[in-house]
Amino acid sequence: MVRYVRRWRLPGDGNDPLAVTPELSEPDIRRLRRLIEDCIDGRGGEAAARRKARTIGTAFSTLNAAGRRRFFELLAASYDDDTEAIDEAMETVYRAHNPEDRRQAIDELRRALEPRRERLLRRFAGLDGGLPFLIGLREDLLGHIATDPALAPVDRDLKRILEHWFDVALLRLERLTWNTSAALLERLIEYEAVHAIESWDDLKGRLGPGRRCYAFLHPAMPDDPLIFVEVALTEGIATFLPVLLDHTEQRVENPEADTAVFYSISNCHQGLAGVSLGDLLIKSVAEQLSRELPNINTFATLSPLPGLRRWLEHALDGGRITLTPSEVDALSPGDPEAALGALAALVRGPAPAPGDPALEAARPVLLRLGAEYLLHQRSDTRALDPVAHFHLANGAVVDALNWQANPSAAGWERGLGMMVNYRYRLRQIERNHDRYLDEGEITASDNVRRLVASDQS
């Protein structure tokens, strides 16, 4: 969390510095309040307001965690909606009968509906370095909201501003290669959130033959990606992660490749959480690959199940797991209680070695429970697994559940070694998206549905 605030410190211009204590004392708040009022109201003109916004932002960058929290509390308590002004504006709209008077009254109502703090946040956005600063501001704010829900309205306003500034029309899709600027490539290593990039050689392999990497960039942040996706060009849908991450052999482009496998998607900035970027990135990359490489006609992911192990541990603790007779026989013949104990010990234990007899005995039940988790475990109407929700909301299909696709310790921790292929059928994306979001329907292949049905055997 702290790294973004430090990197995106809003630079001062040397004018009108505001020295504050790190914890933002009461005298500091009184002086800051006067400056905020002047900035919001535009006293002294636009240039003066911008200068004061920079002074406020520079002061914020010197605060410690307690001081930043007090700053957010000030914005939430003192610069929220003016309910009295809103009521008066609504009454004016109601009384206005002349069309011109009504239009003017509606304009006044719109202005009244804008929280006063939003004008300050918009002034931040217009400064040099302002957008990165706002991203860092929101990232810090999100950390405080977890313990203070009263700050949520500030996040609502900040998110709305970021959605405006990071609209798709302002973004640029760029393929990143080994010739991309070193500053941007360094960011890839830092931001990779799914499969850590171990070295520069590892990164070079991910950008080399048979691989692609695409990112969304913003003009205000040309060397700092917003989100990026790593792609492998393969024959058929890949089901085993180590093959995609193995760069020990020199590769060449495979002319027979017919599939683009999205094996890592990383949102780079927590401050942009909830700002829709990922769905657009996948669709944009799929369309670009279709144009550049006509042989590529299948688009799929090889994705982790980051919540599976935790869900299964809780389900076992709560006595919510029932084994079929064949599963009991595989784990501990004739003893259902011992079979459940063996399953629990495996799930809670370290990653087993490939071919471990206990792992192989649990294969049918773990595949069944993995499919149950994907298709039927919900948080309200959305899939419980966050990666599943992301792809389903983007219009994908749950195509396959792959046994021990990631046999590493990290793969075991995330999803007991299993990974999912989500498939993007371009002509069905909009329909699947609507069915999932409107009706909670999860589109899945027959093979995955049969795994769940196996509990009836």
N, C-alpha and C positions, 0 to 999 in steps of 0.2 A: 504494500500500500504506500509506504513512505517514498519508494524510489521515484514514483511519478511526480509527487509534489516537489521533491528535490530537483529532479531533472527539469521540470517545467516551472521553475521559479520565474515569476513574471519580472523581467528586468526593470529597474527603476531608471528614470531619466535624470536623476540628480536634483530635481526641483521638488520643493515642498515635501521633504521626507517626513514620514510619520514614525517616530521611534516609539515602539510599544514593548511592554514586557512580554516574555514568551507565553505567560499564562493569561494575558489580556485582562489586566486589572480593571476595577470599576472606573478609575479615572481615565484609563485607556478607552474604555467603552464610551464614555461621555464624549471624548474628543473624536472617536471614530464615528459616532452617531451624527455629529455635526457635519463631518465630511461626507458621509453617506447621503444625508439629506440634501446637501448642495449638489452632489453628483446626480441623484435621482431627479431633482427638480431642474437641472440644467442651469443653475445660477452661474452667471458670468459667460454663458455661451457654450457651444459644443466643444470647442478646444479646451476650455477650462474643465468641463465635465469629464472629458477623456483623460486629462492630466490627473484629476482627482481619482478617477477609477484606477489608474495605474498606481497611484500612491496607496490606495486601499489594498490592491492586489499585492504590491510589494510588501506591505506590512503583514498581510496574511501569511506570506511565505516565511516570515520569521517566527511564527507562532509554534508552540509545541502542541501536543495532542489536546491538552486541556484548553488551551487558548483557541484552537480551531473549533473545538466543540462550542465554546462560548460565542464565537463568531456566528456559527450556524444557528445557535439558539436566538441570537439577536435578530438575524434575518427572519426566523420563523415567528417570533413573538411581536416584532415591531413593524414589519414590512409585509404583512399578509394582505388579504383582500380588505378593502374599506367597505364594510357592509352598509354603512350609512350612505356613502356615495352611490353604491349599487342600488339601494332602495330608492333614492331620489331619482337616479337615472331611469329606473324602471317606471316610476310614476310619471316622469316626463314623457316617456315613450307611450304610455297608456293614454295620456291626455292629448297627445299630438294627433290632430286630424288632417291637417294640411300635409300633403306628401313631402314637401321640402322640409317642413318642421320635423316630420317623422324620421326622415333620413338623418337629419342632424342629431336628433335625439338618440337614434340607434348608434350613431358614431360615438356619442358621449357614453352610452352604455358599454360599448366595446372597450373604451379607454378605462372605464371604472372597473370592468371585470379583470383587468390586468393587475396582478399584485404589484405593489410598488417595488419590491425587491427584483422583479423581473427586469425592470429598467436598468438596475445596476448590473445585473448579469449580462444583459445585452451590451452594455458599454464595455464590459470585460471582453466580450467576443470580438469587438471591433478593434481591439488593440493589437499591436505587433506581438506575437506570441500568445495572444489571448485565447485561441481555441485550445491549444495544448494545456494552458493554464486551467480552463474550464473543465477539461477532461480530468485533470488531476484533482480539481476541486470536488467534482462529483465522486470520484473514487474515494476520497477521504470521507465525504459525506455519507456514502453507503456504509462505511464501517461504523459510523455513529448511529445510523438509523436502527441497526440491529438491537441496540439497547435503549433507544429513544425514538419511538414511533412518531412523536410530535414533530420531528424534523421531516417527515415524509412530504408535506406540501412543498418544502424547499426543493426536494428532489424532483417532484412533479414539474416544477417550473424549469429547473435546470435541464431535465431530460427533454422537455419540449424545445428548448433553445438548441440543444445539441442535435435533435432530430432535424431541425430546420437547417442547420449549418452542414450537416452530414447527409443531406439528401442525395439520392443516387445521381441526380443531374450534376452534382459537384465532384463526384468521385471519378477516378481514372483506374481502369483495370490494366494491370501491367504484368507481363511475364518477367520473372526475375531469373537471371542467368548468372554464371560465374563472372560475367563482365559488368554486372550491376555494381553500383557504388559500394565500397567497403563499409561505409556507415550503415547502409540499408541492410547489407548481409549480416552485419553484427547484430542488428535488431532481430533477424530471423533466429539466430542462435539463442538470443535472450528470451524471445517470446514463444518459442516452440513449446506448446503445452501438452502435447499428446505423446510424442516419442522424442525424447531429448536428443538434440544434436550434439554428439560427443566431441567433435573436432572439426577443424576446417576441412579435412579430407572427407569426413562424413557429409558435411554440407555440400562439398563439390560433387559427391556422388548423387546427392538428392537433386542436384541441378543438371546432371549430366545426361547422356544418352538414355532414352527410354523413360525419362522422368521430366516432369514439368512442375513449376511452382508459380502460382499467380497470386497477386495481392491487390487490394484496393488501396489507393493512395489519395490523399487530399492535397490540394495545392498549397495549403498553409503548413503541411507537414510532409514535404517531399521525400524525406529520408526516414520516415517513421510509418510503417504499414499499419493500417487499421485492423485488417484481418487477412490471413493468407491460407492457401490450401496447397498441399503437396499431392501430386498426381503420378501414378505409375501407369505406363502404357503396356498392356499385357495381352496375351492370347487367352481369352476367357476371364471370368471373374476370379481374382486372387482370393485364396482362402487361408493363407499361411503368411503371417506377418514377417518372419525372419527373411524370407526370400526378397521382400520388398525393401528391407533395410540393409541387405548385404551388398556392400560396394567393394568387396575385395577383388573382384574380377572386372577387367575392363569391359564395359558393355558397349554395344552399338545399337542404333535404332532398329527395332524389329519390324520389318515391313509387313509381317503377318499380324501385328497387333490390331485387335478389334475392340478393345475395352479400355476405358479410362477408369482407374480405381482411385478414388479420393481416400487416401489413407491417413491424412492428418489435416485437421482444420483448426486453426488457432485464432481466437479473438485476442487481439494484442493489448487492449486497454479495458480494464474493468470499468472505467468511467463511462464507457459507451455501452454498458450492459443494457439490454432492452431496446437499443437502437438497431433496427433491422438491417443487418449487413450480410449474414451468412447465407440466407436463402438466395439473395440476389447474386452472391459470389458464385455459388455452385451452378446456378442456371446460366450465368454469363460465361463461365469457363466451359460448360458443356456446349453452349452455342458456338464459342470461338473454336473449340477443338473440332466440332463438326464441320466448320468451314475450312479449317486448315488441314485436317486429316480425315478425308471422306471415309476411310476404312473404319474409323472409330464410330461404332454404332451402339455400344452398350456403355452405360454410365452407372457406376456403383461405388459403394464405400466398403472399406474394411474397418469397422468401428468397434471401440471398446464398450463394455457394459459396466460403467463405473459404479453403479449402485447395486449390482446383483449380490455381491458377497454380503454386504451389510443387510440387505433385505432378507436374505436366506438365514443369516444368523438370528435376526429378530424373529423370523417365522419359526425357526427351530426352538428358540427360547419360549415362544408363546404356544408351543404345541400345535401349530397350525399346519404341519407337514404330515401327510399320510402317504405311506408307501404301498405300492401294489404288491401282490404276492411274488411276482417275478423279481421285483426290486429287492424285497426282503431276502429272497433266496440268494441273490447275487452278493448281498452285503453280509448277511449272517443267517444262514438257512434255518427257518423255523422259529426265529426269535425276533419279532418286530421291534421290541424295545432295544435289543442289542444292535439291530440294523440301524435304527435312528441314531444311536450313540456313535456308531462307526461313521455315519454320514456327518454328524456334527463335528467329530474329531478331525475329519478330513477338511471340512470347510473352514474350521478355525485354525488349522495348522499351517505350517509353511508350505511353499510350493513343492509338490512331490516331484520326484524324478520322472522323466518320460518312461512310460511303460510300467510304472509302479502298480502292483496288483490291486491295491486299494483304490487307486484312481480309476483303473479300468473297470473294476466292479461297480463303481459309482457312475460310470459313464451314462447309462440309460436314464437314471433318475436326475442327474444334473442337467442333461439336455432337456428333459421334460420340464424341470423347474425353471430353466433358463427361458424356455418358450412361454411358460406360464407368467413369468415376470415381465416379459416383453409385451405380451398380448393382453393380459388381464389385470395387472397391478396398476392402479391409477392413483393420482393425486387430483381429486375432483374429477374432471373429465379428461385430463391429460395423462399421457403415459408417465408412470412413476420415474422411469429412467430418463435423466436429462438429455442424454445423447439421442435416445429414441424419440423423445418429444421434438427435439430440434429437427431431425430428418423427417419425421411424420408430418410436422407442421409445414415443412417445405414441399410436401407432396410425394415423398418416397414410399416404397413398399418394403416391408420386412421380407427379404428374399431368402436368407439362409442363416442358420446358426451353426457356427463352425467350431468343432471340438478341438481344443488345445491349439487354437490358431496363434496364440501368443503364449508360449511356454515359459516365459521369463517370470522372475519374481514379481515384477510390476504387473504383468498380465494376470498372474494369480490373484494379486491384491485387488485388481480392478474388477475382474469378471471370472475368476476361477479358470483362467486360461482361455475362455471362450470369447469369440468375437462375432460380430454380425455383419452381414452384407445387406445394406439398404440399397435398393435399386431405384434409379430415377428413369422412368419411362417418360420421355419428354411430352408425349401427347396426353399423358394421364396425370401429370403433375397437378394441374389446377383442380381436377375432379377429386383427386385424393386429398389435396389440401382442404377443400371445402368440406368433404365428408368427415375428416378428422376434427377440424375446428368447430364445425356446426353440429355434428352428431356424435363426436367421440369415436367414430369408426376407424379401426386400425386395419389397413389393407396389408395382407400377408399372403405369402405363397402357400400352396397346399402342403408342401414339405414341412414348413414351420407349424402349420395348424395340426398336422398329423402328430407332431411331437407332443402337443398338449393332449390330444385325444388318446395318447398311449396310456394315460392314467386310468383309462377304462378297461385296459386289457387284463 
